[in-house]
Amino acid sequence: MKPTLSLLIRLALVATAVLMPSLAFAHSGGVHIHGFVSGLQHPLAGIDHLLAMMAVGIIAARIGGRGIIVVPSCFVSAMVAGALLGIAGIGLPSLETGIALSLVVLGAVMALARPLPLAFAASLTTLFGLFHGNAHGLEIPETASGIVYAIGFLASTSALHATGALAALTLRRWPGAIRTAGVGTSLVGAALAAQIV
């Protein structure tokens, strides 16, 4: 990649992060939840969830071996636990800040030149999965459609983890691309956090 093109891509990422509207958060209340298709679409609707799910897959692929299964599984398991807390009416403190912080931290991990130790990566993704799940658990209605929505949401989350892992494996020869994506993810998280404060 030419230096000028690389600089333009980085500037575009910074501009996107700075100009990110507050509507970028995917969870805006329970009125949009109608079933399986809504659950499938939801992680794709907000940049906060889309980037976090992709980052988990990328981090897992960089670890390799068991990490490619363990890290996303920890995120999904914690997401279910957080959702169950939310369904019970228990919201985590500083929920939106925790979600924005997940982008900052997961993006920084992506920007590192080396993979994290498996136990640390699993712990980190577990923590952030709890926040993401809790946000959605607070929105899920206590009906059969809420359960079907959750199934769709979990399926879409898992697919995004797999997509992130495939992207990382495909871009192994170009580690700068992953690092740049990590910086962009962190910048989006910082912009979202700034809107909360």
N, C-alpha and C positions, 0 to 999 in steps of 0.2 A: 504494500500500500504506500502510495506517495505521501511524503510528510505533509503536504498541503491538504490532501484529502483526509488524512488522519486528524489534522487540526480542525477541519471543517466538521467532521463527525463529532468530535469532542465539543466543539462550540454548539452544535445542534442539540446535543444531550444537555448541556448546561442551560441553554435557552428553554428547552422543554421543561426542565426541572423548575426553573425560576417562574415560568408562566403557568405552571400547573394549577388548574382551578380546584377549588375545594370540593367540587363534585366528583373528583377522582376517587374518593373513598367509595367503595362498592356498597357499604351498608348504610342505608338511609332510612331504614324503618321496615316494618313487616308487610306493608301493603303490596309489595311486588312479588311476594312468595305465593306461587300457585301450583307447584308440583315439580315433577321430575325435570322437565325442560328448563324451568326457571333455575333449578339447582345446577343443571349443567352449564347454563349461561352465566350464572352469577360470578364465578371466579374470573371470567373473561371481561366482565363489565367494569371492574374497577382496577386501575393501574396498581393500586396497593397490593391486591391479592395476586394479580397476574405476575408481577415482578417477584413477589415473595415465593410463589410456588415454583417459578422457573429457577430462581436462585437456589432453592433447596435441591432441585435435581442436578444443577451444575456443580454444587458443592459435593454432592454425593458421588458424582461421576469422577471428580478430581481425586477423591479418596480412593475409589475403586474397590475391588474385592467385595467383602461383605457390606461395606459402606454404601454401595449403590442400592441396597435394599434397606439396611438399618436406618439410615438417616431420613429418607422419606417416610418410612414406617413410624418413626418416632414423631415426626411432624403430624402425620395423620392421626395417630393415637392420641396425641395431646390435643389435637383439634377436636376430636370427638369428646374428650374429657371437658374441654373448655365449653363446647356446645351444650353438654349436659348441665354444666353449671349455669349457663345462660338460660336454658329451658326452665331450670329451677328458680329463675329470677335472680341469680347471683351474678352481678357484673364485676369484672376485675377493675381495680382502681387504675386510672389513667389508661383506659383501654385504647383510645385512638393514638395516644402517644406511644404506647407499646407497639402498636402496629406500624407506625411511622418509624420507630426505632428499629424494628425488625428489618426494614429496607436499608437503613443506614448500615447496620451491622452485617447483614447478609451480603450487601453490596461490597463492603470492605473486605469480607472474607473472599469473595469472588476476585477482588482486585489483587489479592496476595499472589505471589509467585509460586507458592507451595500449598499442598493440601493440609487441612487441619488434622490433628489426631482424631480418630473415630469417636472416642468417648466425648471429647469436647464438642465436636460437630453435632453429635446426637443430643447432647444436653442443650446446646444452643437452639437447635431446631425444635426441640421439645418445648422449651420456654416460649418461643415465638408462635408455635402451633397452638398453644393454649390461648394466647391473645386472639389470634385469628378465629379460632373456633368459638370463643366466648362471644365475640361480636355477632356471629351468625346465630348462635344459640339463643341470644336475646331476641332475635327476630322470628325464629321458627314458631309458627302457630302450633297449638296443641291439638292437631288434627292429623288424619291420615295423610293429607296433602303435605303437611310439614315433614312427616317421616320420609315420604317419597322425595320431597325437595332435598332432604339431607343426603339421601342415597345418590341423587344426581350431583350434588355438590361434592361429595367424596369421590365420585367417579371422575369428575372434571379435574379436581385437585390432583388425583393420581396421574391423570393423563398429562397435566402440566409438569409434574415432577419428571415423568418419563421424557417429555419433550425437552426439558432443560438438560437432562442427562444426555440425551442424544445430541443436543447442540454442543455440549462440552466435549463429547467424544469426537464429533465431526470437526470441531475447531481445535483439536489438540495441537495441530501443527502451527496454529496461529494464536498463541497464548495472549497476545496483545488484544485480540478481539474480546476475549473473556474478561481481561482486566478492564478494558474500556467499558464493557457492559456493566461490570461491577461498580465502577466509578459513577456511571450514569444512574444505576439503581440507588446508590447512596445519596446522590444529589436529589433524586426524586423524593426519597425518604426525608431528607433534610427540608425540602420545600414543603412537604406535607406537615412535618412537625412545626415548621414556622407558622403555618396557617392555624394550627391548634392553639399556639401560645398567644 
